[in-house]
Amino acid sequence: MAKTIEIKPATGKLGVLIPGMGAVATTFVAGVYAVQKGLGKPIGSLTQMGTIRLGKLTDKRIPFIKDFVPLADLNDLVFGGWDIFPYDMYEAAIKVGVLEKEILNGIRSELKNVKPRPAVFDQNYVKRLNGTYVKKGKTKTDFADQLRKDIQDFFSIVPEIFIIRAFPNLPIPDQGIILMTFSAAIVLCGSEAGNLCVIAFRIP
């Protein structure tokens, strides 16, 4: 007999922390805010527009995934993150120039409220950028401890956190170091806060 898996409904706010607030991240966050305010549709979003077939094809039971699985509502997402420049999400979105200014102005106040924390930066990993808004430390453990503190601080305003890596592929000389650094911060944070932190990497 198949084991029944209970999926508890998402409750409360869901924090989304993003390392790097560039073109990909600002487009993602702006899109969420635009949908929240009715300024656009979540085209391409599996959770928001995707469907699932139940039963036989002839049953014609095809609900939206969001109505079938108790996912967090878009209105419950709270954004934060890190960047090597101090620009808020609105300033960053204007600078990268992916979205039209008319769209951004419609969600200006929401984007202005998303401000980055100083990021971990090493010139060996990114040759063509010179980070000016960065954390100071002597070892990778120092940086991991600072990231851990940032995540713990975010837990003070949201009960659960999801962390995504939302920037283009970059030359990475040692992927293990980056994975280890983030994992150390997240595992320590999760074990002490009693919550599960998930990190998604888009590794080249």
Stockholm file with secondary structure:
# STOCKHOLM 1.0

chainA/1-204         MAKTIEIKPATGKLGVLIPGMGAVATTFVAGVYAVQKGLGKPIGSLTQMGTIRLGKLTDKRIPFIKDFVPLADLNDLVFGGWDIFPYDMYEAAIKVGVLEKEILNGIRSELKNVKPRPAVFDQNYVKRLNGTYVKKGKTKTDFADQLRKDIQDFFSIVPEIFIIRAFPNLPIPDQGIILMTFSAAIVLCGSEAGNLCVIAFRIP
#=GR chainA/1-204 SS CCCCCCCCCCCSCEEEEEECCSHHHHHHHHHHHHHHTTSSCCTTCHHHHCBCCBSCGGGCBCCBHHHHSCCCCGGGEEEEEEESSCCCHHHHHHHHTCSCHHHHHHTHHHHHTCCCEEBCCCTTTCTTCCCSSBCCCSSHHHHHHHHHHHHHHHTTTCSEEEEECCSCCCCCSCHHHHHHHHHHHHHHHHHHHTSCCEEECCCC
#=GC SS_cons         CCCCCCCCCCCSCEEEEEECCSHHHHHHHHHHHHHHTTSSCCTTCHHHHCBCCBSCGGGCBCCBHHHHSCCCCGGGEEEEEEESSCCCHHHHHHHHTCSCHHHHHHTHHHHHTCCCEEBCCCTTTCTTCCCSSBCCCSSHHHHHHHHHHHHHHHTTTCSEEEEECCSCCCCCSCHHHHHHHHHHHHHHHHHHHTSCCEEECCCC
//
